[in-house]
C-alpha cells in the first residue's frame, strides 16, 4: 500500500497498516518501497535485532542509485554521522555523551525554566487572537515551548527560531520540490555548523559546548559528529513535544467526559500523556533501518538490503497489545505499555524531557483557560503533508476568557 504524502486520512491509513501487519510492504512518497512494522510485539523484537542497522550503505536500493539525493525524505534516511546513523560502539559513544546531559536528575533541574517559559507564553496567548477571538495554540504555545527549552539546552539563539521553523517545514515535508531538498539540508547544516563555531569561540553552559569539550578531551568526536548530533537533538527535541501537546489538547477537548475526570483528580496528567503517546503517536513512521541479512517476521521474510520503517501510529493501535478498543482514547487504560518513544539501543534519549514539558504545559494550560475549546470542528483539523510526523497545520482554539 502507498503511504499518502498528503496525509488526508491518517486514522484510516493507520488502521489499514495495522490490519495488514505485523509487517507490510509499503511505498513511501516518491515510489520508494520499504517494509513497515505495524504490530507491537514484532516492533519490540526488531528494535533490538542487530541485523537491522541504521547505516544507509546497507540499503541495496541506495547502492544501486535508485534513491536520489533529491528524495524529500533523504535528510531523515541519511542525516549525517550521529546517533541516528551509527550502531554498536560508535552509537554508544555518542549516545553516552548526550545521555549525560539528559539524566533524570538533570532533566528535573530544568523544571523551573520550563515553568517560567510556560507561564510567559500563557500570559501572552491572548495577544495573538484574531478578530473572532481565535488563537492558533500550536504556533503560540505548543511550538514555542519545546523550541525554547531545547534551544536553552543546546545554546541556540531565540532569534533563529522563525527561520528554523521554515526550514523544518520543508525538511519534514513529503512535497518539498526536488531542487530544494539539498538546499534545505545544506542550510540546516550550515546553521548548526555556525552554532558549533560560535560555541568554540565562546563556550557556555549548554550541551553543544559540552560536546565540543568532550571531543577535545579525547572522546574522538569529529566536527561532523558534533554538528550532526546538535541537529538531531534540536530536531527531535522540539518536533515530538509539539505533537504531544497538540494531540493531548485535541483528545481532551473532543472527549469532555475524560477531561472532566482529569479536572476532578480521578485521573492524573501522567495517564493523559501516556495515552496520548499511544493513541496519537508523535511520529507516525520512523525512518529507517536496513537488513544486513534476511530477517523472518512471521510468514514474511525481509530480504537482505531492504529498508524497514517502524510505523508507530499503527503499533500504538495494535489490538493484540492494547485490546479490541485500541482505537479508543481512554485515559484510564491500564496497563498502557507503548513504544512511541522507541525501544532498545535507539530509544529516544529525550523522552523524559518531552514528558516533563507536557506534564508542566498541559495542566498549566487548562488551569489558566478552563473555558478552552476548539474554534473549529475537529473534523476540519488537517495534518501537514509529512509522513513521518503526526503534525497538524494549526490548532485554532478559543481561550474562553
N, C-alpha and C positions, 0 to 999 in steps of 0.2 A: 504494500500500500504506500501511496505517496503522502508524505507529510506536507500539509498545506502551508505554503510560505506566508500566506495572508492571515493564518490563524483565525479563520472565520467562525469556527465552532470547536473550541478547544475541548469542551466536555464530551462531545460526540467522538472526537478523534481519540481522546483518552480512553473511552470505553471500547472503541474498536481495537485499539492496540492491546488493551488488557485481554479482550476476548480472543485475540489472535495469538496470545503468548503461550508459553513463557518466554519464547524468543521468536521474533517475527522479522521477516525480510521486509525492509522499508527502503524508501527512496527519499533522500534529503533534497532540498531545493538545488536545482542545477542538475538533477538526474543522477545524483551520487548514491550508489547502493551501499547500504550498511545493514547490520543486524541490530535490532532493538531488543534489549532485555526488558521485559514488562511485568514480571512477577517477582515478589519479594524474596522468596527462598532462593531462587536462581540468582537474583542480583546479589544477595548477600554472599553466596558462594563464589560467584565470578569476580566480585570486587576484591577477593583475596587470592585469586588464581594467578600465579606467577607467569602463566602462559599468555596472559593478556597484558600488554605493555603499552606505555604512552609514547614511545619513540616512533615518529611518523616514518622513519626509514623502514619500518617493518610493514608498511601499507603497500601491498602489491600494486594497487591502482595508482598510487603516487609514484612508485618506481617506474611504472610503465608510461608515466606522463599523462594519465587520464584525468588527473585532478589539477586544474590550472591554479597558478598563484593568484588569479583574479576571482577565484571562487569566493562568494561572500562570506563563507564560514571558515576560510583558511586561517584567519587570525586566532580561532579557537582550537583548530586542529594542530597548529604549529606556532604557539605563542612565544617561542624563544626559550633559551635554556633556563628552566625554572622548575619548581616543584611539580608543575603540571606536565612536564615533558620528560622528567627523569624517573627512573625506578631504582630499587636497590640502594647501594651505598651513596650514590650521588643524590638521590631523593632524600635520604635520611640526613645527609649533611646540610642541605638547605632547609629542610623542614625543622630540624633541631634549632637552628638559629631563629627562625620565625616563632616557633613554639615557646622559646624563652621569653618572648615579648607578649605572649598571649596565654600565659598560665592563668588558672582560675584566680589566683591572688591578684595578678596584675590587671586582669580584666575588671575585677571588682573595684580596684582602685580608680577605675575610670568612671565609676558611678556618679560622683559629684559633678563631673564635667558633662556627662550625658544629661543629667537632670537640669543643669544650667542651660544647655543648648535647647532642650525640650521646652522649658518654661519660656525662654525667649521667643521661640518660634510660635508657641501658642499665644503669647502676648500680641504678636503681630499678625496672626492668622486672619483676623477680620479686615485688616488693611488691604487685603488682596481680593476682597469681594467685588463682584461686578454689580451692574445696576440692579440686577434681580436678587442680589444677596447670595450669589453662588460663589463658592471658593473651590479651586482645584486643590484638594487636600494632598494629592500626590506631589504636585510641584511645590506647594508652600510648606509641606511638613514631611511627608514620607521620603522625599528625595533629599531634602536639605539636612535632615538629622543625620542619617548614616554617612553622607558625604562629609559633613563637618567633623564627625567623630573619626572616620578613617583618615581624613586629612590631618587632623591633630596628631594622630598616632604615627603617620608616615612623614609628616613635615611638609605638607602641600599647602600652598597659599590659597586662601579662600577666593581671591580674585580670579583664580584659574577655573573655578567651578563652572561658570557658564560655558566656556569653550569645551571643557571636558564633557559636559552633558551633550553637546552637539556631536562630539567625536564618538561617544559611546552609543548614541542613537544610530550612527552609521555602522559602527563596529559590530553591533549585535543584529542589525537588520538583515533579513534574508533577501532584501530587494536592493541593496547597495549596488550601484552600477559598477560593472567590472573594472572600468577605467579608474574608479575611485577607491577600490579596495586597498591596493597597496599604498595609495596616498594617505588614507586614514591610518593604516598600520604604521606608516613611516612617521606621520605627525605625532602619534602617541609615543612612539619610541624616542623621537627627538625631544618631546616634552619631558619624559621621565629621565632621559639622559641629562637634560638640563638640571633637573632636580638633584640628581646624584652629583653633578659637577658643583652646584652651589653648596651642597652639604659637605663636600670635600673641603671647600674653601672656608666654610663656617659651620662646623658641626653643631647639632642641637640635641635636645633630649627627645629623640624620635627614633623610630625603627630604621629609617633609611641610614641615619648616621651610625646606628649600631651595626648594620650590615656592612657598611664601609669599614668600620673599625675591625669587625671580625675578619674581613678579608685581609686587612693589613696585619692582623695578629697571627696569620698562618692557617686560616681555615680554607684557603685556596678558593675564595670567591673571585671569579673573574668580573670584569666590568660588565660584561653582557649578562652574567648571572644576577648581579645586583640590580641592574636596570629591569630585567625581566621579572624578578621577584617583586620589586616595587610595583610594577604594573599589575601583576597578578593580584597582589594584596589590595590595591586600591580598587581594581575592577570587581573582585569578588566581595570586597569589604563593604561595598555600598549597594550593589545590584540585588543581592539576596535579601537584604533587610528592607529595601524599598518594597519588594513584592510581599514580604511577610507582613508588613504593617498595612499595606493596601488591602491585601486579601483578608486579613483579620477584620478590618473595618467593614468591608463589604459583607463578609459572612455574618457578623453580628447584627448589622443593620437589616439584613434580609432574613434573619432568624430572631425576631424580637423576643420570643419566649426563652431563648438561650441567653440573650443579652440580659434579660431580667434575672436569670439565675446567677449571672456574674455580678450584677449590681447588688443583689441582696446577700452575696457571700456564699451561696450554695456551691459555687464552682470558682476555682481560682484562675488567675490570669495565666499561670503556667499551663493549665489544661487547655485554655484557649489557644495559646501559642503552639502547643504540640499538635492539636487537632488541625489548626490552620496549616501547619507544615505538612501534615499528611494529606489533607483534603485538597489543598491548593498549593502543591509543591512550588517553591520559588523558581526552581529550574525544571522546565518540562523535560528537556533532554540534555544530558551531559555528554559532550564530545571529548574525547574519542579514544578508544583503545584498539590495539591491533593484535591479532592472533599470531603467535610465533610458531604454532603448530596446530593441527586440527584439534578443535575443542568440542566435545559432545555435550549437548544440553538436551536432556530427554531424548526424543527421537530425531533431533536435529543435530547436524554437525556443522560447526562454523569452520570453514576451511582456513588453513594457514594463509596469512596475508590479507585476510578480510578485516574490515573495520567493524567495531562494536560500539554502540552507544547505550547509555543507561537512561531509560525512559521513566524518570521519577514520577511524572504525573500518573502514568498507568500503574507503576509499582505501588503508589500510595492508595490505589483503589483496588488492589488485589483482594478478591473476596476470600481466597484461601487463607490470607493473613488477617484480614480485618472484618470478615463476616459478610453475610449477604447484604448488609446495609452499608457497605463500604462507600457507596456514592453519597451517603447522607452525612451532612455536617453535624457532629454530635460532641459537644464539649464534655459530656460525661463518659465518653468512650474509655473503657479500661479493660485490659491493658491497651496501650497505644504505642507500640514499637514500630517506628517507621525508619526509613533510610534517606530522608530528604536532604540530609547533610552528608550523605555518603557513608562509607563503611570501609574498614581496612586501612592500608597504609596511606591512601589518598583522602581519608575523611577530612572534611573541611576544618582547618585549624582555627578559623574564626567563628565557629558555631556558637561558642559561649558568648562572644561579643555580640553577635546578632540577636541571640536570645535576650541578653541583658538590655539591649537597646529597645527591643519590643516590650520587654517587661516594664520598662520605665515609660515608654511613649504611649502605650495603649491605655493604661489606667489614667494617666495624666490627661489624655485627650478626652476621654469620656467623662471624667470628673469636671473638667473645665467647661465642656459643652454637653450637658446632659440632654439637650434637645437636638443633638446631631442627627441629621437624616440625609439620605441620598437626595440629590437635586434632580435626578432623572431616574426613570425606571431601571432596575438592574439589567433588564434585557437590552438596554441601549449602551451599556458599557462595552467597550471594544478593546480587544487585545492588539498590541503593537505587532507588526509583522516580523517577529523574531521567533524562530522555532526552538531556541534554547531557553529563553527567559519567559516566565509567566508574568507578563507585564502589561498593564492597561495603558492606553494613551493618557488617560486622565481619570481623576476621581472627583467629579463635581458633587459637592455637598452643600447643605445649608447648616450653619453652625448652631442655629436655634437661639440666638442672642438678640 
